[in-house]
Amino acid sequence: MRLGVIGGGAWGTALAQVAARGGEPVLLWARESEVVESINAGHQNAQFLPGIPLADSIRATGDLAELAAMEALLVVAPAQHVRAVLSGMTIGATPLILCAKGIEATSKLLVGEVARAVQPDAPIAVLSGPTFAHEVAKGLPTAVTLACEDEGLRAALAARMSGPAFRTYGSTDVVGAEIGGAVKNVLAIACGVVEGAGLGLNARAALIARGFAEMTRFGLARGAQAETLTGLSGLGDLVLTCSSTNSRNFSLGVGLGQGKSARELMADRKTVAEGAFTAPVLQQAAKDAGVDMPVCDAVCALLDGKPVGAVVEALLSRPLREEGR
């Protein structure tokens, strides 16, 4: 199966590396000409994944039209850019494996819903889970959820992507896999705030647990399966992203916890912290669904510039309740 990768950031490059193991040819599209040049001339992505040698069978291009010959496409563009990228392509019935995690700000649609609206004939799969790009690219052990309703396509994609250090677990729950990936980015910002404000490990553990309860409530309200949310693309990804400064969202939260503004923190980045875009959309989607998500509300308040102390005090002074609610 000839695979193309849409997106030349760290995660797209890491997935190209996975797909190229064993000498399989992979075509990677990148918006940045310097990324294309770096991969083709030096077999590395010096801008987004420096210091990691890439397989010789990876070729980069800046021309989306070249991907037309691929038999499946890994869509790794940031969630807010997926619509624009896919709208500019002729895809037909070529399967799309969605690897971006987020909710489109303008429409409040999950990435899969955006892809179906733009490319209605393309079969959809979602690849999600606890994955730091640099570890995947180095070949360190990683496990992910591969969700697709079509059993035959799911098996074919799993066979093509899986390897000794990259293990896929199949699922039919596309919505659940997407929701886990989107919500955990917002919760990671909250955990970063705990770190930046020096609130302690007890607070972080409590926040992960209560955040997971929010993820579960929202996911079930949107039709996700509970098993998906407790799996790799839900709880697994949440634990990883809420525990390390390698997470862009966690790092953004650390800065907020230290009293810096979201504007200055975001202006300083060459990579995208998707949780900052997802948080206000998720907040509104939760309200529309009648789902209580106080941690998400707190992150939105912090992104809007409310002081950390006031947000934490409001969160801790909420009325007491039973844990399962």
Backbone bond lengths (Angstrom), bond angles and torsions (degrees), N, CA, C in turn:
res aa  C-N    CA-C-N  psi(-1)  N-CA   C-N-CA  omega(-1)  CA-C   N-CA-C  phi
1 M - - - 1.471 - - 1.529 109.15 -
2 R 1.344 116.13 119.15 1.461 120.23 179.22 1.523 109.69 -78.57
3 L 1.327 116.57 121.94 1.460 121.29 -175.88 1.518 111.28 -109.21
4 G 1.336 114.66 138.55 1.450 121.44 170.66 1.517 109.39 -115.68
5 V 1.312 116.44 152.54 1.463 122.49 179.62 1.522 108.69 -122.41
6 I 1.332 115.82 125.11 1.463 120.84 178.34 1.516 108.01 -100.78
7 G 1.327 117.06 104.40 1.458 121.40 179.26 1.516 110.93 127.28
8 G 1.336 116.62 118.01 1.453 121.42 -175.10 1.510 114.33 -104.64
9 G 1.339 117.37 24.80 1.455 120.08 173.97 1.521 110.80 -76.90
10 A 1.334 116.07 -167.36 1.463 120.25 -177.48 1.524 111.60 -62.54
11 W 1.344 117.85 -44.82 1.456 121.11 -175.98 1.526 111.07 -70.63
12 G 1.322 117.64 -42.43 1.454 119.69 176.82 1.516 112.17 -61.28
13 T 1.323 116.60 -40.50 1.465 121.08 178.83 1.518 110.98 -66.59
14 A 1.336 116.64 -40.66 1.463 120.58 178.86 1.526 110.93 -63.16
15 L 1.330 117.14 -41.03 1.461 120.35 178.95 1.531 111.08 -68.61
16 A 1.322 116.91 -34.74 1.460 119.86 174.21 1.522 110.17 -62.05
17 Q 1.310 116.55 -38.80 1.468 121.57 177.88 1.531 110.87 -63.48
18 V 1.340 116.48 -41.83 1.466 120.52 176.81 1.529 110.32 -61.62
19 A 1.322 115.43 -47.45 1.465 120.44 -176.23 1.530 112.39 -68.33
20 A 1.333 116.83 -21.81 1.467 120.79 -176.14 1.518 113.09 -91.91
21 R 1.318 117.78 -6.13 1.461 119.30 -178.62 1.524 110.05 -62.67
22 G 1.310 115.09 138.46 1.461 119.72 -175.69 1.513 112.24 88.38
23 G 1.328 116.71 5.78 1.458 121.07 176.74 1.511 115.38 86.22
24 E 1.328 117.22 9.12 1.471 120.22 178.47 1.537 110.09 -65.89
25 P 1.326 118.57 133.53 1.466 119.97 178.47 1.525 111.13 -72.38
26 V 1.327 115.64 137.85 1.465 122.59 179.67 1.523 108.23 -134.65
27 L 1.326 115.57 134.60 1.461 120.90 177.23 1.522 108.90 -108.42
28 L 1.327 116.77 123.00 1.463 122.18 -177.39 1.528 109.84 -113.98
29 W 1.333 115.76 125.77 1.474 120.00 175.36 1.516 109.50 -95.27
30 A 1.336 116.20 131.34 1.459 122.03 176.20 1.519 109.23 -129.43
31 R 1.337 114.76 141.48 1.466 119.74 178.56 1.523 110.85 -71.82
32 E 1.338 116.79 -33.07 1.469 121.61 -174.31 1.531 110.71 -86.52
33 S 1.310 116.58 123.08 1.468 120.66 -178.45 1.524 111.27 -62.95
34 E 1.332 116.94 -32.31 1.458 119.41 -179.63 1.526 112.05 -67.98
35 V 1.351 116.45 -29.84 1.466 120.00 175.40 1.521 110.02 -69.17
36 V 1.322 117.37 -44.58 1.465 121.51 177.56 1.516 110.46 -57.42
37 E 1.329 116.22 -46.47 1.469 121.01 -179.42 1.529 111.41 -64.41
38 S 1.329 116.79 -42.50 1.461 121.28 -178.33 1.525 111.52 -63.15
39 I 1.334 116.53 -42.11 1.469 119.93 -178.76 1.521 110.94 -70.93
40 N 1.311 116.98 -44.81 1.468 119.79 -175.71 1.533 112.92 -73.84
41 A 1.313 116.80 -34.68 1.466 119.42 -176.63 1.531 112.38 -90.37
42 G 1.329 116.47 -35.83 1.469 118.71 -173.49 1.502 115.53 -121.05
43 H 1.338 118.33 1.97 1.466 122.87 179.98 1.530 112.02 53.70
44 Q 1.319 115.50 44.58 1.453 121.62 171.68 1.525 108.86 -156.20
45 N 1.325 116.14 158.82 1.463 120.92 173.78 1.520 106.37 -105.80
46 A 1.330 115.09 88.27 1.466 120.35 -172.65 1.523 112.34 -65.29
47 Q 1.328 117.66 -24.94 1.463 120.15 -176.96 1.524 112.41 -81.49
48 F 1.316 118.02 -43.34 1.459 120.23 -172.09 1.532 114.66 -112.67
49 L 1.328 117.67 -17.92 1.461 120.08 -178.56 1.533 108.85 -143.93
50 P 1.330 116.94 59.05 1.470 120.22 -173.05 1.528 112.50 -66.57
51 G 1.319 114.07 148.64 1.461 119.82 173.12 1.503 115.66 83.26
52 I 1.332 118.83 1.02 1.469 121.69 -179.08 1.525 108.91 -113.14
53 P 1.331 118.07 112.67 1.469 120.64 179.14 1.530 110.46 -64.81
54 L 1.306 115.88 137.22 1.460 121.44 -179.51 1.525 110.67 -104.72
55 A 1.315 115.36 154.38 1.466 121.29 -179.92 1.523 110.86 -60.04
56 D 1.323 116.04 142.09 1.462 121.03 179.16 1.521 112.11 -62.71
57 S 1.344 116.94 -23.29 1.467 120.62 -176.27 1.524 113.32 -82.09
58 I 1.335 117.17 0.48 1.466 120.74 174.22 1.526 109.27 -88.15
59 R 1.316 116.22 124.32 1.463 120.60 174.30 1.519 108.94 -119.60
60 A 1.317 117.67 139.70 1.460 122.74 -179.01 1.523 110.46 -106.99
61 T 1.330 114.73 152.69 1.460 121.18 178.21 1.519 109.42 -146.03
62 G 1.310 115.92 154.08 1.455 120.85 173.37 1.517 112.12 -104.47
63 D 1.331 116.47 7.35 1.466 122.58 -176.53 1.529 109.86 -110.78
64 L 1.330 117.11 108.09 1.462 120.82 -179.91 1.519 112.99 -58.66
65 A 1.306 117.05 -30.10 1.462 120.44 -177.25 1.522 112.21 -61.68
66 E 1.322 117.57 -26.00 1.468 120.62 179.31 1.521 112.29 -64.81
67 L 1.335 116.86 -21.94 1.457 120.10 -178.39 1.529 112.56 -76.17
68 A 1.313 117.41 -6.87 1.464 120.86 -177.24 1.523 112.26 -61.98
69 A 1.318 117.19 -24.63 1.462 120.83 -178.41 1.527 112.87 -84.28
70 M 1.326 118.07 -4.54 1.457 121.15 -177.25 1.529 111.16 -78.79
71 E 1.330 115.94 152.17 1.466 121.57 -178.55 1.519 112.65 -92.14
72 A 1.322 118.16 -14.55 1.469 123.79 173.58 1.513 107.60 -160.22
73 L 1.331 115.68 151.10 1.464 120.76 -175.85 1.522 110.41 -126.00
74 L 1.320 115.97 127.90 1.458 122.12 170.94 1.518 107.53 -87.80
75 V 1.331 116.65 117.17 1.463 121.33 -176.00 1.523 107.98 -97.25
76 V 1.339 116.22 105.77 1.456 121.39 -172.98 1.527 110.94 -121.13
77 A 1.325 117.38 14.93 1.465 120.58 172.46 1.527 109.01 -66.70
78 P 1.339 119.11 150.25 1.466 120.43 176.82 1.527 111.57 -54.52
79 A 1.324 115.87 147.75 1.470 120.90 -173.46 1.523 112.73 -53.16
80 Q 1.332 117.11 -37.64 1.453 119.90 -176.67 1.533 113.04 -74.29
81 H 1.340 117.43 -8.10 1.464 121.14 -178.70 1.526 113.06 -113.86
82 V 1.326 117.21 -2.00 1.461 120.22 -175.84 1.524 111.30 -61.08
83 R 1.329 117.74 -43.67 1.466 120.63 -178.30 1.531 110.88 -59.27
84 A 1.320 116.60 -47.32 1.464 119.78 -177.26 1.525 111.23 -64.37
85 V 1.327 116.85 -41.68 1.462 120.00 -178.80 1.524 110.92 -66.57
86 L 1.326 116.97 -48.55 1.465 119.73 -177.84 1.526 112.18 -68.30
87 S 1.327 117.49 -29.92 1.463 120.72 178.98 1.516 111.77 -66.05
88 G 1.325 116.20 -24.44 1.459 120.09 -177.95 1.512 113.89 -91.50
89 M 1.348 117.44 13.68 1.451 120.78 -174.88 1.527 111.64 -124.50
90 T 1.320 115.87 151.89 1.462 122.34 169.60 1.519 106.80 -101.34
91 I 1.337 116.14 107.94 1.462 120.70 -171.37 1.515 112.12 -112.65
92 G 1.331 117.26 -38.45 1.457 120.11 -178.19 1.514 111.56 62.74
93 A 1.340 117.27 -125.77 1.456 122.20 -176.62 1.528 112.72 -99.23
94 T 1.317 117.46 18.15 1.466 120.62 177.35 1.527 109.86 -69.18
95 P 1.333 119.49 126.51 1.477 120.93 -179.35 1.532 112.05 -62.75
96 L 1.316 114.72 141.46 1.458 122.53 177.26 1.522 108.98 -112.74
97 I 1.335 117.32 122.00 1.464 122.00 175.16 1.524 106.59 -101.91
98 L 1.320 116.12 107.73 1.465 121.25 -173.32 1.522 109.69 -84.73
99 C 1.321 115.72 124.93 1.463 121.72 -175.87 1.526 112.36 -120.80
100 A 1.329 117.65 -0.94 1.463 121.88 176.74 1.528 109.04 -82.66
101 K 1.339 116.69 146.81 1.461 121.56 -176.62 1.523 108.91 -120.16
102 G 1.323 116.49 111.97 1.454 118.76 179.45 1.519 111.73 165.83
103 I 1.317 115.40 -177.60 1.459 123.74 176.93 1.524 107.04 -125.99
104 E 1.320 117.36 132.91 1.463 120.48 -179.05 1.520 110.25 -64.73
105 A 1.323 116.22 125.41 1.465 121.15 -173.45 1.529 112.58 -64.82
106 T 1.315 117.40 -39.78 1.466 119.72 -173.57 1.524 113.17 -74.70
107 S 1.338 117.20 -30.69 1.460 120.63 -174.04 1.526 114.46 -112.28
108 K 1.348 116.40 -14.86 1.473 123.14 -174.27 1.531 112.09 64.44
109 L 1.327 116.95 24.56 1.456 122.08 179.14 1.520 110.64 -95.71
110 L 1.344 116.31 144.97 1.449 120.85 169.20 1.527 108.93 -65.97
111 V 1.335 116.03 159.12 1.466 119.81 -176.80 1.529 110.93 -58.70
112 G 1.331 116.90 -38.66 1.462 119.81 178.17 1.515 112.28 -62.43
113 E 1.318 117.10 -37.65 1.462 121.19 178.03 1.527 110.89 -67.98
114 V 1.330 116.28 -36.44 1.464 120.36 175.59 1.528 110.02 -63.98
115 A 1.325 116.11 -45.92 1.463 120.25 -178.52 1.526 111.46 -62.12
116 R 1.325 116.97 -40.60 1.475 120.08 179.28 1.520 111.24 -65.99
117 A 1.345 116.27 -35.87 1.463 119.66 179.74 1.527 111.70 -68.48
118 V 1.324 116.21 -36.28 1.467 120.84 -175.18 1.525 112.05 -87.59
119 Q 1.341 115.94 -37.93 1.466 121.19 -177.91 1.529 108.81 -128.30
120 P 1.325 118.05 74.27 1.469 121.68 -171.44 1.521 114.94 -64.55
121 D 1.329 118.87 -19.31 1.464 121.18 -177.93 1.526 113.18 -91.18
122 A 1.325 116.94 -7.48 1.468 120.52 -175.26 1.523 111.19 -87.07
123 P 1.331 119.20 125.42 1.469 120.62 172.60 1.529 110.16 -62.30
124 I 1.337 116.14 145.43 1.465 121.57 -173.75 1.523 110.94 -115.37
125 A 1.325 116.14 135.21 1.454 123.23 169.19 1.533 107.60 -132.01
126 V 1.321 116.48 158.78 1.465 121.60 178.07 1.515 108.70 -127.47
127 L 1.319 116.33 130.14 1.459 122.18 174.98 1.521 107.54 -113.52
128 S 1.334 116.73 120.34 1.464 120.18 -174.75 1.519 109.54 -153.13
129 G 1.328 115.62 155.10 1.461 119.64 178.37 1.518 110.87 157.57
130 P 1.334 117.26 -174.38 1.474 121.70 -177.87 1.523 110.72 -76.64
131 T 1.322 116.18 97.71 1.471 120.35 -170.18 1.520 111.31 -140.06
132 F 1.315 117.94 102.74 1.458 120.76 166.62 1.526 106.97 -84.92
133 A 1.316 116.56 127.87 1.461 121.85 -170.81 1.522 112.84 -58.36
134 H 1.322 117.68 -42.44 1.463 119.10 -175.39 1.525 111.51 -65.96
135 E 1.338 117.39 -32.50 1.463 119.87 177.71 1.528 111.03 -71.21
136 V 1.326 116.23 -41.47 1.469 120.24 177.78 1.524 110.13 -61.77
137 A 1.328 116.66 -45.08 1.468 120.44 -178.18 1.522 112.06 -64.58
138 K 1.327 117.01 -30.92 1.470 121.13 178.07 1.526 112.69 -78.23
139 G 1.328 116.71 -10.74 1.453 119.50 -179.29 1.508 114.50 86.41
140 L 1.341 116.91 21.44 1.455 120.02 176.72 1.526 109.62 -76.91
141 P 1.343 118.55 152.65 1.467 120.88 -174.67 1.522 112.90 -58.86
142 T 1.324 116.07 131.30 1.465 123.28 -177.54 1.522 108.94 -145.30
143 A 1.329 116.07 143.27 1.464 121.23 174.59 1.521 109.18 -129.52
144 V 1.333 116.63 140.93 1.461 121.73 -176.19 1.530 110.18 -137.52
145 T 1.317 114.70 163.43 1.461 121.99 169.83 1.526 108.98 -92.50
146 L 1.319 116.46 132.60 1.461 122.05 172.84 1.523 106.68 -117.83
147 A 1.321 115.89 104.22 1.461 121.28 -174.71 1.522 110.36 -102.90
148 C 1.323 115.49 129.74 1.466 120.92 178.47 1.518 107.39 -161.30
149 E 1.326 117.60 134.61 1.462 120.84 -178.19 1.519 112.27 -74.04
150 D 1.313 117.69 -25.71 1.464 122.53 -179.49 1.531 108.53 -85.34
151 E 1.335 116.59 111.68 1.464 120.95 -175.28 1.526 112.60 -61.59
152 G 1.327 116.61 -41.96 1.452 120.10 -179.19 1.517 112.50 -64.42
153 L 1.328 116.06 -44.45 1.467 120.43 178.92 1.525 110.20 -66.04
154 R 1.326 116.25 -41.77 1.469 119.98 178.91 1.526 111.09 -58.32
155 A 1.317 116.78 -44.05 1.465 120.56 179.77 1.527 111.15 -65.18
156 A 1.324 116.94 -41.17 1.465 120.57 -179.49 1.527 111.34 -65.26
157 L 1.333 116.52 -42.95 1.459 120.30 179.08 1.519 111.12 -66.98
158 A 1.334 116.87 -40.08 1.462 120.43 179.23 1.527 110.26 -62.57
159 A 1.330 116.80 -42.46 1.460 120.41 179.11 1.525 111.49 -63.95
160 R 1.327 116.14 -36.71 1.476 120.35 -178.19 1.523 111.99 -74.23
161 M 1.332 118.57 -35.95 1.461 121.46 -173.75 1.529 113.66 -92.72
162 S 1.313 117.41 -27.27 1.462 119.62 -174.35 1.521 111.49 -72.97
163 G 1.334 114.79 149.49 1.458 121.08 177.92 1.512 109.43 -156.05
164 P 1.336 117.73 -176.28 1.467 121.00 -177.51 1.526 113.75 -56.29
165 A 1.338 117.37 -31.73 1.462 120.19 -177.35 1.523 113.16 -115.70
166 F 1.329 117.71 4.37 1.466 121.26 -178.84 1.522 107.61 -132.47
167 R 1.321 115.83 102.93 1.458 121.88 -172.37 1.522 110.19 -108.36
168 T 1.321 116.73 129.95 1.462 120.87 178.72 1.527 110.02 -106.14
169 Y 1.329 115.34 139.54 1.456 122.42 173.55 1.526 107.74 -114.08
170 G 1.327 116.30 124.40 1.450 120.71 -174.40 1.518 113.80 -78.61
171 S 1.329 115.06 153.15 1.464 122.46 177.93 1.523 108.47 -156.19
172 T 1.325 115.62 152.87 1.464 119.88 172.36 1.524 111.68 -96.46
173 D 1.338 117.22 -4.59 1.464 122.78 -170.72 1.528 111.25 -90.93
174 V 1.321 115.60 79.17 1.469 120.99 -179.22 1.529 110.91 -62.89
175 V 1.317 117.32 -43.34 1.471 121.25 -178.49 1.525 110.73 -62.72
176 G 1.325 117.32 -45.50 1.454 120.54 -179.64 1.514 112.51 -61.39
177 A 1.332 117.18 -42.26 1.458 120.95 179.05 1.521 111.09 -62.92
178 E 1.322 116.19 -38.08 1.471 119.78 179.20 1.526 112.08 -70.49
179 I 1.315 116.86 -42.06 1.463 120.25 -177.01 1.525 110.60 -65.67
180 G 1.327 117.01 -41.90 1.458 119.05 177.48 1.518 111.50 -56.62
181 G 1.338 116.82 -46.82 1.455 121.08 -178.78 1.512 113.76 -65.87
182 A 1.318 117.10 -33.61 1.468 120.57 -179.04 1.522 111.72 -76.97
183 V 1.334 116.93 -47.41 1.466 120.38 -174.73 1.516 111.26 -69.15
184 K 1.327 118.44 -37.07 1.469 119.74 -176.82 1.523 111.80 -62.37
185 N 1.330 118.17 -28.47 1.463 119.72 178.12 1.523 111.58 -63.77
186 V 1.321 116.88 -38.70 1.472 121.28 178.79 1.524 109.80 -69.16
187 L 1.325 116.68 -43.01 1.463 120.75 -179.50 1.526 111.06 -66.76
188 A 1.327 117.16 -31.49 1.465 120.41 177.46 1.524 111.18 -64.75
189 I 1.327 117.12 -35.79 1.469 119.61 175.36 1.523 109.53 -61.36
190 A 1.328 116.44 -44.00 1.464 120.31 179.97 1.521 111.52 -61.06
191 C 1.332 116.95 -42.20 1.465 119.94 179.36 1.529 111.17 -67.87
192 G 1.315 116.92 -34.51 1.459 119.55 174.59 1.521 112.04 -63.80
193 V 1.314 116.74 -37.17 1.474 121.06 176.24 1.523 110.07 -60.64
194 V 1.336 116.80 -43.14 1.462 120.72 177.83 1.530 110.44 -57.68
195 E 1.341 116.05 -43.62 1.464 120.41 178.49 1.519 111.21 -65.30
196 G 1.327 116.50 -48.79 1.462 120.49 -176.42 1.510 113.06 -64.42
197 A 1.331 116.69 -33.03 1.467 121.03 -179.02 1.523 112.24 -88.12
198 G 1.335 117.53 -2.26 1.459 120.87 178.02 1.520 113.82 68.09
199 L 1.338 116.90 38.36 1.466 120.24 -175.44 1.524 113.15 -87.54
200 G 1.338 117.81 -6.37 1.451 120.11 171.62 1.513 115.39 98.90
201 L 1.344 114.99 164.77 1.457 122.12 -178.12 1.517 112.29 -73.50
202 N 1.334 117.79 -31.62 1.462 119.83 176.24 1.524 110.15 -58.32
203 A 1.334 114.87 -45.02 1.463 119.75 -178.47 1.522 111.09 -65.08
204 R 1.347 116.32 -38.91 1.465 118.49 -179.76 1.530 110.64 -65.40
205 A 1.336 116.61 -43.88 1.465 119.71 179.86 1.526 110.87 -62.20
206 A 1.326 116.35 -41.50 1.463 120.13 178.89 1.525 110.42 -63.92
207 L 1.313 115.54 -39.80 1.467 119.75 -178.83 1.526 111.62 -67.15
208 I 1.331 117.60 -39.32 1.457 120.55 177.08 1.530 109.99 -61.78
209 A 1.350 116.09 -44.58 1.459 120.21 -178.52 1.526 111.85 -65.37
210 R 1.324 116.21 -47.16 1.462 119.41 -179.28 1.536 111.03 -70.99
211 G 1.332 116.58 -32.89 1.456 119.95 175.49 1.511 111.45 -65.44
212 F 1.335 116.24 -39.56 1.461 119.54 177.53 1.527 110.92 -63.55
213 A 1.322 116.32 -35.50 1.476 119.56 175.88 1.530 110.26 -62.37
214 E 1.327 116.88 -39.04 1.465 120.39 177.35 1.527 110.68 -65.85
215 M 1.335 116.40 -44.54 1.458 120.46 177.94 1.518 110.84 -57.10
216 T 1.325 116.07 -42.81 1.457 121.00 -178.24 1.524 111.05 -65.92
217 R 1.332 116.51 -46.23 1.471 119.65 179.75 1.519 111.03 -59.40
218 F 1.324 116.13 -46.23 1.463 119.81 -178.51 1.519 110.73 -67.50
219 G 1.326 116.98 -43.14 1.453 120.29 -179.04 1.513 112.55 -61.49
220 L 1.322 116.51 -46.18 1.460 119.34 179.60 1.525 111.18 -63.67
221 A 1.324 116.69 -35.49 1.462 120.25 178.69 1.528 111.85 -66.32
222 R 1.337 116.33 -26.62 1.470 120.79 179.87 1.528 112.77 -96.84
223 G 1.335 117.22 7.17 1.454 120.03 175.13 1.510 115.84 95.49
224 A 1.330 117.73 10.26 1.460 120.87 177.88 1.524 110.48 -74.41
225 Q 1.322 115.69 159.33 1.456 121.57 175.76 1.524 109.50 -93.19
226 A 1.334 116.36 138.79 1.461 120.74 -178.38 1.530 111.32 -58.32
227 E 1.347 117.41 -36.13 1.460 120.67 -178.41 1.530 111.47 -63.27
228 T 1.303 116.83 -34.02 1.467 120.15 178.25 1.519 110.65 -67.44
229 L 1.313 116.47 -41.88 1.465 121.11 -177.35 1.521 111.99 -69.05
230 T 1.333 117.60 -27.47 1.474 119.94 176.69 1.524 111.62 -88.39
231 G 1.327 117.23 0.14 1.457 121.54 -176.55 1.518 113.24 -96.77
232 L 1.326 115.08 -157.86 1.460 121.73 -173.21 1.518 113.17 -63.48
233 S 1.331 117.04 -40.98 1.470 120.14 -175.89 1.520 112.65 -80.23
234 G 1.318 117.70 -8.79 1.464 121.54 177.51 1.514 110.76 -110.55
235 L 1.321 115.80 -91.43 1.466 120.96 -177.42 1.523 112.06 -60.72
236 G 1.333 117.59 -41.12 1.461 119.86 -179.16 1.513 112.44 -59.36
237 D 1.312 116.45 -48.36 1.465 121.08 179.92 1.525 110.96 -67.47
238 L 1.325 116.04 -35.82 1.470 120.65 179.19 1.522 111.05 -61.30
239 V 1.328 117.13 -47.52 1.467 121.03 -178.30 1.529 110.71 -61.08
240 L 1.337 116.84 -45.06 1.463 119.76 -179.26 1.526 111.60 -63.19
241 T 1.315 116.00 -49.70 1.459 120.61 -172.71 1.526 112.36 -69.95
242 C 1.325 116.66 -25.29 1.464 120.65 -178.08 1.525 112.72 -91.19
243 S 1.341 116.62 10.04 1.467 118.59 -171.48 1.522 114.56 -128.18
244 S 1.326 118.77 2.23 1.462 118.36 -172.09 1.521 112.06 -148.24
245 T 1.323 115.36 142.45 1.466 120.48 175.54 1.527 111.41 -72.13
246 N 1.337 118.63 -6.82 1.463 119.99 171.46 1.522 111.59 -67.22
247 S 1.335 116.12 -17.97 1.457 121.10 175.95 1.524 109.81 -80.18
248 R 1.323 116.39 127.06 1.468 120.54 179.10 1.521 111.08 -63.79
249 N 1.335 116.06 -36.79 1.465 119.59 -179.76 1.526 111.52 -70.19
250 F 1.330 116.26 -42.71 1.461 120.53 177.03 1.536 110.10 -60.46
251 S 1.328 116.88 -44.02 1.463 121.11 179.93 1.524 111.71 -62.68
252 L 1.336 116.40 -38.76 1.462 119.72 175.72 1.518 110.05 -61.15
253 G 1.327 117.14 -42.75 1.454 121.32 178.53 1.511 112.50 -63.14
254 V 1.327 116.67 -39.18 1.468 119.71 177.37 1.527 110.24 -57.09
255 G 1.331 115.85 -45.29 1.466 119.65 178.61 1.513 112.35 -62.59
256 L 1.327 117.31 -41.11 1.468 120.59 177.33 1.525 110.51 -63.40
257 G 1.326 116.31 -39.95 1.458 120.55 179.18 1.508 112.97 -65.28
258 Q 1.328 115.87 -25.68 1.463 121.14 178.12 1.527 112.38 -86.60
259 G 1.332 116.02 3.06 1.453 120.12 175.49 1.518 115.32 94.89
260 K 1.314 118.19 4.92 1.460 120.44 178.42 1.527 109.75 -80.69
261 S 1.319 116.49 157.61 1.463 120.10 -178.91 1.516 110.52 -87.24
262 A 1.319 115.61 152.23 1.459 120.46 178.09 1.524 110.50 -60.72
263 R 1.314 116.45 -36.86 1.466 120.36 -177.69 1.533 111.00 -60.61
264 E 1.343 116.60 -48.70 1.466 118.49 -177.84 1.529 111.22 -69.83
265 L 1.314 117.31 -35.02 1.458 120.39 179.59 1.521 111.78 -67.70
266 M 1.325 116.96 -40.94 1.460 120.62 -179.01 1.534 111.38 -72.93
267 A 1.308 116.91 -32.51 1.467 120.77 -179.29 1.519 111.57 -67.64
268 D 1.322 116.20 -23.08 1.450 122.24 -176.14 1.523 113.91 -84.93
269 R 1.318 117.61 -3.09 1.467 121.04 -169.31 1.519 112.69 -106.01
270 K 1.340 114.39 140.72 1.465 118.59 172.12 1.524 110.68 -96.95
271 T 1.337 116.80 -10.48 1.458 121.34 175.63 1.522 109.09 -113.57
272 V 1.344 115.95 162.89 1.457 121.20 -171.54 1.520 111.06 -98.21
273 A 1.342 116.71 129.97 1.459 122.02 169.81 1.528 106.46 -94.21
274 E 1.332 115.93 93.04 1.469 121.01 -171.56 1.527 112.54 -58.30
275 G 1.330 117.37 -30.56 1.466 119.97 -177.10 1.510 113.66 -58.97
276 A 1.329 117.04 -29.24 1.463 120.15 -179.87 1.521 111.24 -67.31
277 F 1.330 117.45 -32.94 1.463 121.44 177.31 1.528 110.69 -83.08
278 T 1.332 115.90 -34.31 1.459 120.59 -176.54 1.524 112.32 -72.56
279 A 1.347 117.71 -35.65 1.469 121.30 -171.07 1.530 113.96 -53.53
280 P 1.341 120.14 -54.70 1.464 118.60 -178.52 1.530 113.17 -66.33
281 V 1.334 117.17 -31.12 1.467 120.77 177.93 1.519 109.77 -70.10
282 L 1.325 116.06 -43.15 1.461 121.14 177.89 1.524 110.62 -63.44
283 Q 1.314 117.11 -39.77 1.470 121.39 179.03 1.526 110.35 -59.11
284 Q 1.328 117.03 -45.69 1.459 120.29 -179.31 1.520 111.12 -70.33
285 A 1.341 116.59 -40.08 1.466 120.12 179.24 1.519 110.78 -63.16
286 A 1.335 116.98 -37.06 1.465 121.08 178.14 1.527 110.85 -66.35
287 K 1.312 116.02 -42.12 1.469 119.92 177.90 1.523 110.60 -62.62
288 D 1.324 116.01 -42.51 1.465 120.37 179.48 1.525 111.02 -61.83
289 A 1.350 116.44 -33.21 1.459 121.39 -178.76 1.529 112.66 -89.82
290 G 1.337 116.45 -1.92 1.460 119.89 -178.59 1.514 113.53 70.88
291 V 1.340 116.93 30.53 1.468 122.02 -177.85 1.526 109.45 -106.58
292 D 1.325 116.38 129.94 1.466 122.64 179.61 1.528 109.24 -82.19
293 M 1.345 117.40 121.20 1.462 121.81 179.89 1.529 109.83 -135.20
294 P 1.337 117.52 73.70 1.465 120.56 -175.21 1.522 114.19 -64.40
295 V 1.330 118.79 -32.66 1.467 119.32 178.59 1.521 109.87 -67.22
296 C 1.319 116.54 -41.77 1.465 120.31 175.66 1.531 110.42 -60.93
297 D 1.324 116.77 -41.97 1.466 120.47 177.95 1.530 110.62 -60.14
298 A 1.332 115.68 -40.00 1.469 120.09 -179.53 1.523 111.11 -65.22
299 V 1.333 117.08 -40.85 1.462 120.38 178.40 1.523 110.33 -63.14
300 C 1.314 117.00 -41.71 1.470 120.30 177.85 1.527 111.14 -60.65
301 A 1.324 116.88 -41.37 1.464 120.88 178.85 1.523 110.90 -62.78
302 L 1.324 117.22 -40.73 1.466 121.12 179.10 1.524 111.24 -67.47
303 L 1.327 117.06 -40.65 1.460 120.20 177.95 1.519 111.67 -64.91
304 D 1.344 116.32 -27.56 1.462 121.48 177.69 1.524 112.55 -82.71
305 G 1.339 116.29 -2.52 1.464 119.88 175.09 1.503 116.33 100.80
306 K 1.322 118.88 7.16 1.462 120.39 178.26 1.520 109.34 -69.68
307 P 1.350 119.06 140.15 1.466 121.40 -177.78 1.526 112.42 -60.88
308 V 1.345 115.54 145.33 1.452 121.31 -177.30 1.522 111.32 -58.19
309 G 1.323 116.64 -45.32 1.462 120.32 -177.56 1.517 112.26 -58.37
310 A 1.321 116.68 -42.77 1.464 120.94 -178.52 1.527 110.98 -67.67
311 V 1.337 116.43 -38.06 1.464 120.21 -179.57 1.526 110.52 -68.46
312 V 1.328 116.48 -43.86 1.468 120.47 179.47 1.525 110.38 -63.70
313 E 1.333 116.57 -42.79 1.471 120.22 179.51 1.527 110.70 -61.28
314 A 1.322 117.20 -41.89 1.470 120.78 179.46 1.518 110.98 -64.53
315 L 1.336 116.71 -38.13 1.460 120.86 -178.77 1.527 111.02 -68.66
316 L 1.325 116.44 -40.40 1.465 120.54 -176.75 1.524 113.27 -79.45
317 S 1.317 117.31 -16.40 1.466 120.05 -177.90 1.519 112.66 -98.08
318 R 1.354 115.98 9.22 1.457 118.85 175.75 1.531 110.45 -62.33
319 P 1.333 118.25 152.22 1.469 120.41 -179.98 1.525 111.84 -56.77
320 L 1.328 116.67 143.60 1.463 121.52 178.84 1.528 110.01 -68.23
321 R 1.342 115.82 149.90 1.464 119.61 -177.60 1.514 109.70 -153.24
322 E 1.326 116.81 169.80 1.456 121.27 174.42 1.518 109.76 -71.72
323 E 1.340 116.53 148.79 1.460 119.86 -171.33 1.521 112.58 -65.03
324 G 1.297 119.17 -33.27 1.459 120.81 -176.74 1.509 114.64 -76.86
325 R 1.335 117.80 6.89 1.464 120.04 -176.95 1.522 111.40 -116.49
